[in-house]
Every structure is written in structure tokens, then in C-alpha cells.
Amino acid sequence: MTSDTIELWAAMLGFAYIAGAGIYFQLTLAKKHSPVSASYRIGRRPPPRSAKAKR
């Protein structure tokens, strides 16, 4: 492997690490601040509540 290939792999792994850390912190903060499941924070709306649940 040449040094260029090693640098490319190191950059890809670094970006993956940063992206993973960002997703992890987003999910942990969403769990602390909202009663809605964290999976609904990523591009989804929470399910509608029924009239009985609003009482």
C-alpha cells in the first residue's frame, strides 16, 4: 500500500468516527430532553396521540 492509500483510509475512518459520534450524542440528548423515542428525532414525526391519551 502506498502512503496515499493509507492517508485516504485514515481520512475515511476519521470521518466515519466523527459521524458516529455525532449520531450517538444526538440520540443520547434526544432521550434526555424528550419523552418521544429518539428514533423519531431523525426525519420522522411522532405518532399522533389519541383523545384518551390527552386527558
C-alpha positions, 0 to 999 in steps of 0.5 A: 500500500502506498502512503496515499492509500493509507492517508485516504483510509485514515481520512475515511475512518476519521470521518466515519468516527466523527459521524458516529459520534455525532449520531450517538450524542444526538440520540443520547440528548434526544432521550434526555430532553424528550419523552418521544423515542429518539428514533423519531428525532431523525426525519420522522414525526411522532405518532399522533396521540389519541383523545384518551391519551390527552386527558 
